[in-house]
């Protein structure tokens, strides 16, 4: 399987090409862009990753997209890129939680025990999901949900290590872990729950609320 992965949900954007199977050690080529570094256009990142992997665009078999939560603009950009690619090439698409990607990345970096992925949700709320990480296993304890600052502190006081792309902005003892396209693609190896491009949506746990505008007022001429 040859997967091209886009992970644009955090300040550290990345694109990766992953070649291999679920039971073999994958080959990875990855391009990472940081907020403070040289800004590359998404297609430039794609071309660089393909060049590193020695592959042409036509050889990619599926795309893996990080659906967040995180930067709504970045996630929408990744989805739009994937939708265009599917229209042009008829390629298969996988949508994957960026929170799961962060947990898997933390595991790969050697974190073990109870961890809580924290992502800023604005409005003084956070996206949070708890995992049990072991060297060879990873298990979701609490699925992704919206929580308050006080609730995050309760998890921290209960012994959970807080991890995430910008976690130390609010929690000094937290550990910064970014979702990486290389890990996202590895999570996609062996998956078969492909979706159509128009079904890809950012992970956004708030209910949409619309306020109907009042009818326009028309002044009567006197």
C-alpha positions in Angstrom: 0.0 0.0 0.0 1.2 3.5 -0.9 -0.5 6.2 1.2 -0.1 9.9 1.0 -1.0 11.6 4.3 -2.0 15.2 5.1 -1.9 16.4 8.7 -2.7 20.2 8.9 -4.6 20.3 12.2 -1.8 21.9 14.3 0.8 24.7 13.9 3.2 22.0 12.7 1.9 20.9 9.3 3.2 17.8 7.6 2.8 15.6 4.5 4.1 12.1 4.3 4.3 9.1 2.0 4.1 5.7 3.6 4.8 2.5 1.8 4.2 -0.9 3.2 1.6 -3.2 4.8 0.0 -3.6 8.2 2.3 -6.5 9.1 5.6 -5.1 7.7 7.8 -2.2 8.7 6.7 0.8 6.6 9.0 3.1 4.6 8.3 6.7 5.4 9.1 10.0 3.6 7.9 13.1 5.5 8.0 16.9 5.0 7.3 19.0 8.1 6.5 22.8 8.1 6.6 24.7 11.3 5.0 28.1 12.0 8.4 29.7 12.5 10.1 28.1 9.5 9.9 28.5 5.8 6.3 28.3 4.6 5.7 25.8 1.9 2.6 25.6 -0.2 0.7 22.3 0.3 1.3 21.0 -3.2 5.0 21.9 -2.8 5.1 19.7 0.4 3.4 16.9 -1.5 5.9 17.1 -4.4 8.8 17.1 -1.9 7.5 14.1 0.0 6.9 12.2 -3.3 10.4 13.0 -4.5 11.9 11.7 -1.2 9.8 8.5 -1.6 10.8 8.1 -5.3 7.2 7.9 -6.4 4.9 9.7 -8.9 1.5 11.0 -8.0 -0.1 8.3 -10.1 1.4 5.6 -7.9 -0.4 6.7 -4.7 -3.2 4.3 -3.8 -5.0 6.2 -1.0 -4.9 9.4 1.0 -5.1 9.7 4.8 -6.4 13.0 6.2 -6.2 14.2 9.7 -9.7 15.4 10.6 -8.8 17.2 13.8 -9.8 18.5 16.2 -7.5 21.5 15.7 -7.0 24.3 13.2 -10.3 24.5 11.3 -8.6 26.3 8.4 -5.8 23.7 8.2 -8.2 20.8 8.4 -10.4 22.3 5.7 -7.4 22.8 3.5 -6.4 19.2 3.8 -9.9 18.0 3.1 -10.1 20.3 0.0 -6.8 19.0 -1.3 -8.0 15.4 -0.8 -11.4 16.0 -2.5 -9.6 17.5 -5.5 -7.2 14.6 -5.7 -10.1 12.1 -5.6 -12.0 14.0 -8.3 -8.9 14.0 -10.5 -7.5 10.5 -9.8 -10.4 8.5 -8.3 -8.3 7.7 -5.3 -9.5 6.2 -2.0 -9.8 8.5 1.1 -9.4 7.8 4.8 -10.4 10.3 7.5 -8.5 9.7 10.8 -8.8 11.5 14.2 -5.8 13.8 14.9 -6.3 13.0 18.6 -5.7 9.3 17.9 -2.6 10.4 15.8 -1.3 12.4 18.8 -1.7 9.4 21.1 0.0 7.1 18.6 2.8 9.6 18.2 3.3 9.9 21.9 3.5 6.1 22.1 6.1 6.1 19.4 8.1 8.7 21.3 8.2 6.5 24.4 5.4 7.8 26.5 3.6 5.2 28.6 0.8 5.2 31.2 -2.3 7.2 31.3 -2.2 10.2 28.9 -4.8 12.8 28.0 -4.7 14.5 24.6 -5.5 18.2 24.9 -6.4 20.5 22.0 -7.6 24.1 22.3 -11.3 24.4 21.4 -11.6 28.1 22.0 -14.3 29.7 24.3 -12.3 28.5 27.3 -12.9 24.8 26.4 -10.7 22.0 25.3 -11.0 18.8 23.3 -9.8 16.0 25.5 -9.4 12.2 25.1 -7.7 9.8 27.5 -5.6 6.8 26.5 -3.6 4.1 28.2 -0.3 3.8 26.4 2.0 0.8 26.6 5.1 -0.1 24.6 3.1 -2.5 22.3 -0.5 -1.4 22.9 -2.7 1.6 23.0 -6.2 1.8 24.4 -8.8 4.6 24.5 -10.0 5.2 28.0 -12.2 8.2 27.5 -13.3 9.2 24.0 -12.9 12.7 22.6 -15.2 15.2 24.3 -15.4 18.9 25.1 -14.3 19.8 28.6 -13.6 22.9 30.7 -10.3 24.1 32.1 -11.4 22.8 35.5 -12.1 19.3 34.1 -8.7 19.2 32.5 -7.0 20.1 35.8 -9.0 17.3 37.5 -7.6 14.8 35.0 -4.1 16.2 35.6 -4.5 15.9 39.4 -5.7 12.3 38.9 -2.3 11.5 37.4 -2.9 11.7 33.7 -0.1 13.2 31.7 -1.4 16.0 29.5 -0.1 16.0 25.9 -0.9 17.9 22.8 0.4 20.4 20.2 0.2 23.5 22.4 -0.6 22.0 25.8 2.0 23.9 27.7 0.3 27.2 26.9 -2.1 26.4 29.7 -0.5 23.5 31.6 3.2 24.0 32.2 3.7 20.3 33.2 2.2 19.1 29.9 4.3 17.6 27.1 4.1 19.0 23.6 3.3 16.3 21.0 2.3 17.1 17.5 0.2 15.0 15.2 2.5 13.8 12.4 1.5 12.8 8.8 4.0 9.9 9.0 2.1 8.5 12.0 -1.3 9.3 10.4 -0.3 7.3 7.3 0.8 4.4 9.4 -2.5 4.4 11.2 -4.1 4.2 7.8 -2.2 1.0 6.7 -4.6 -1.9 6.6 -7.8 0.2 7.1 -10.6 -0.3 4.6 -13.2 2.2 5.8 -12.8 4.5 2.8 -15.1 7.4 2.3 -16.2 9.7 -0.5 -14.7 13.2 -0.5 -18.0 14.9 0.2 -18.3 12.8 3.4 -15.1 14.1 5.0 -15.8 16.6 7.7 -13.6 18.2 10.4 -14.1 16.7 13.9 -16.1 19.5 15.6 -18.0 18.5 18.7 -20.1 21.6 19.2 -23.7 21.6 17.9 -24.2 24.1 15.2 -26.5 26.9 16.3 -28.1 29.3 13.9 -30.0 32.4 14.8 -32.6 33.4 12.2 -32.2 37.0 11.2 -35.3 39.2 11.8 -37.1 40.3 8.7 -35.9 43.5 7.1 -37.7 46.7 8.1 -39.2 48.8 5.4 -39.6 52.5 6.1 -42.9 53.9 4.9 -42.7 57.2 3.0 -44.9 59.9 4.5 
